[in-house]
Each structure stands twice: as structure tokens, then as C-alpha cells.
Amino acid sequence: MSKPLDVCPECDLLLKPVQSAIGTKVDCPRCGYLLHRPRPQSIERVLALSVAGLILVLPANLLPLIGIRFMGNSNESTLWAGTVGLFAEGLWLVALLVFLASIFVPLLNITLAFLVSLHLYLKRPHPHLAHWLRWWQHLEEWAMLEVYMLGIIVACVKLSDTADVQFGFGLYAFIALLLVNVMLATSLDSYLFWQSIADLDKKTHENP
């Protein structure tokens, strides 16, 4: 059976799968587009960032994001309470989308990153490592913390003229979680991870 081909995202040139040494960059032979950039200590960075992300998940979801004071009344809102409120109002589809994109998928994304990087760092094989990495790479597109953050900014700007808006610790944790997700995506050396998984599988078969 023929091997799958890679495609240059810039000029659509079909290429054989990259077989370069770990730590070297790969350019498209036709247009010069950078196909692979090595990321030093990718496994260690992903592990550290995923641990930080798991620590930030609870405060980002359960602590108040913003507090509003208007005419002597005050109210605080959390990400989880907002999702529950949408369910209570009967907006089930919107609530489900908010829950998946802002809570569940980012948490699952960070958890998968932690599991994969931990096993690779400890050099411990696992039968589901390849599946975890594949799911992690697919789920990156569905974690939409940036969209929710944009909504918070718009709400704060609109309310600032009529009410006293205060930022809660949950908002700072949410911003930190957003940055962790961005850094996770930029720290992943996909080729290094897949090659490390292949090496672990090879050692497992050689030493059952």
C-alpha cells in the first residue's frame, strides 16, 4: 500500500512524508515555504504548560470573571454560572456550544497534552498515545477561548458607561488559561512527538 503524501499549504505541492532528522527545519523544494520548524525542548515545554493549564482550569471556570455594581446592587458572574444560566433560560443549544467551546474542549485539550507529554517525558509507552495525540491536534481548532474573551471585552466596554465594572480573579485566571492554550499550540513539535511515539512503540515490540 502506498504511503500518504504531505501537501505544501502554500503551493499545494505533493511531497513524500518528511523524513528529516529531529531538530532540523524542512522547506518546500518548490516555493521555499517552511514546512517544519524544530521547537527545542518541545516535550518538556508542553508538559509544563499543560500542568499550568490544569491548575488554571478550576479558577478560570468557577471564580468570578467580572463584577457589576449598578444603583447600589452588585452582581458577579462566572463562566460556569453563565453556562448554567443559559440552560435555565431554555437556550440549550447556545449553552451547549458555550460549554463545549469554552469549558469542555479546552479542558480535554489540556488533559490530552498532559497525558501525551508526560508519557513521552517519562519514556513510558501506552497503547493509546497515538490516539491521544491525534485527538489533541484535532481539538485545537475547537477550543474557542479567544471568542469568549472577545465577548467579555465587548460586554465590559458596553457596561462601563452605565455601571461600575470590576475584574475578578477568575478573569485573570481565564486570560492566563488562554495564553497557556496559545503557547501549547506554538510549543508543539508535531514531528518530534510522532517520532518519539514511534520510537517507544519500536522499543516495546523489541522488548515485550
C-alpha positions in Angstrom: 0.0 0.0 0.0 1.3 3.4 -0.9 2.3 5.9 1.8 0.2 9.0 2.3 1.6 12.2 0.9 2.1 15.6 2.5 0.9 18.8 0.8 2.6 22.2 0.9 0.0 24.6 2.3 1.5 27.4 0.2 1.8 25.9 -3.3 -0.1 22.6 -3.0 3.0 20.6 -4.0 2.6 16.9 -3.1 5.6 15.7 -1.1 6.7 12.4 0.4 6.3 12.4 4.3 9.1 14.3 6.0 12.0 12.1 7.0 14.4 14.7 8.3 16.5 14.5 11.5 14.9 15.7 14.6 15.8 19.3 15.3 16.2 20.4 11.6 13.8 22.5 9.6 12.2 21.5 6.3 11.3 23.8 3.4 9.2 23.2 0.4 11.5 22.5 -2.5 9.4 24.5 -4.9 8.3 27.6 -3.1 10.5 27.6 -0.1 7.6 27.6 2.4 8.7 26.4 5.9 7.0 23.0 6.4 8.5 22.2 9.7 10.3 24.3 12.3 12.0 22.5 15.2 11.0 23.6 18.7 13.7 22.9 21.3 12.5 21.0 24.4 9.0 20.7 23.0 8.1 17.8 25.2 9.2 19.5 28.4 7.5 22.8 27.5 4.2 21.1 26.6 4.3 19.2 29.9 5.0 22.3 31.9 2.3 24.3 30.1 -0.3 21.5 30.4 0.3 21.3 34.2 -0.2 25.1 34.4 -3.3 24.8 32.3 -4.8 22.1 34.6 -4.1 24.3 37.6 -5.8 27.3 36.0 -9.0 25.5 34.8 -10.9 25.5 38.1 -10.3 29.2 39.0 -11.0 30.3 35.4 -14.4 28.5 35.4 -15.6 28.8 39.0 -14.3 32.2 40.2 -16.0 35.5 39.2 -14.9 36.9 35.9 -16.4 40.3 36.3 -18.4 42.1 39.0 -21.0 44.8 38.2 -22.3 47.4 40.5 -25.4 49.4 39.5 -27.6 51.7 41.6 -26.4 50.0 44.9 -26.8 46.5 43.6 -23.9 44.2 42.8 -23.7 41.0 40.8 -20.8 38.7 39.9 -20.6 36.3 37.0 -18.6 33.1 36.5 -18.1 31.1 33.3 -19.8 28.1 34.8 -22.7 30.2 36.2 -23.2 31.8 32.8 -23.5 28.4 31.1 -26.0 27.1 33.7 -28.0 30.4 33.3 -28.3 29.8 29.6 -29.6 26.3 30.2 -32.1 27.7 32.8 -33.3 30.3 30.2 -34.1 27.5 27.8 -31.2 28.4 25.4 -29.9 24.9 25.4 -28.1 25.0 22.1 -26.3 28.2 22.9 -25.4 26.8 26.4 -24.1 23.6 24.9 -21.9 25.5 22.4 -20.6 27.7 25.2 -19.9 24.7 27.4 -18.1 22.7 24.7 -16.1 25.6 23.2 -15.2 27.4 26.5 -15.0 24.7 29.1 -15.1 21.0 27.9 -12.9 21.2 24.8 -10.1 23.4 26.4 -10.1 21.1 29.4 -9.9 17.9 27.3 -7.3 19.6 25.1 -5.0 20.4 28.0 -5.6 16.9 29.6 -4.6 15.2 26.3 -1.5 17.4 26.1 -0.6 16.5 29.6 -1.0 12.7 29.1 0.9 12.6 25.9 3.8 14.8 27.1 4.0 13.0 30.4 4.4 9.6 28.9 6.9 10.8 26.4 8.9 12.6 29.1 9.0 9.5 31.2 9.5 7.3 28.1 6.6 5.1 29.1 4.8 3.6 26.2 1.0 3.4 26.1 -1.3 1.8 23.6 -3.4 5.0 23.2 -0.6 7.5 22.9 -1.1 8.0 19.1 -4.8 8.3 19.5 -4.4 10.9 22.3 -2.0 13.0 20.1 -4.3 12.8 17.1 -7.3 13.9 19.2 -5.3 16.7 20.7 -4.3 18.0 17.3 -7.9 17.9 16.1 -9.4 19.5 19.2 -7.1 22.5 19.0 -9.4 24.0 16.3 -12.5 23.7 18.6 -11.1 25.4 21.7 -12.5 28.9 21.3 -11.4 30.7 24.4 -10.5 33.7 22.3 -14.1 34.1 21.1 -15.4 34.1 24.7 -12.7 36.6 25.8 -13.7 38.9 23.0 -17.3 38.7 24.3 -16.2 39.6 27.8 -14.3 42.7 26.4 -17.3 43.8 24.4 -19.6 43.4 27.4 -17.2 45.4 29.7 -16.9 48.2 27.2 -20.7 48.5 26.9 -21.4 48.3 30.6 -18.6 50.7 31.6 -20.7 53.8 30.8 -23.7 52.8 32.9 -22.2 50.6 35.7 -19.1 50.1 37.8 -17.3 47.1 36.3 -14.7 45.2 38.4 -12.5 42.5 37.2 -12.5 39.3 39.3 -9.6 36.8 39.9 -11.4 34.4 37.6 -10.8 36.8 34.6 -7.1 36.9 35.3 -7.1 33.1 35.5 -9.1 32.9 32.3 -6.6 35.2 30.5 -3.7 33.1 31.8 -5.5 29.9 30.6 -6.0 31.5 27.2 -2.3 32.3 27.0 -1.4 28.7 28.0 -3.5 27.3 25.2 -1.8 29.6 22.7 1.6 28.6 23.9 0.7 24.9 23.9 -0.1 25.2 20.2 3.1 27.1 19.4 5.3 24.7 21.6 4.2 21.5 19.9 6.8 20.0 17.6 4.5 17.5 15.9 7.2 15.7 14.1 9.2 15.2 17.4 6.1 13.9 19.2 5.2 11.4 16.5 8.8 10.2 16.1 9.0 9.8 19.9 5.8 7.7 19.9 7.2 5.6 17.1 10.4 5.0 19.0 8.6 4.0 22.1 6.4 1.5 20.1 9.5 0.1 18.5 11.2 -0.5 21.8 8.1 -2.1 23.2 8.0 -4.6 20.3 11.7 -5.3 20.5 11.5 -5.9 24.3 8.0 -7.3 25.0 
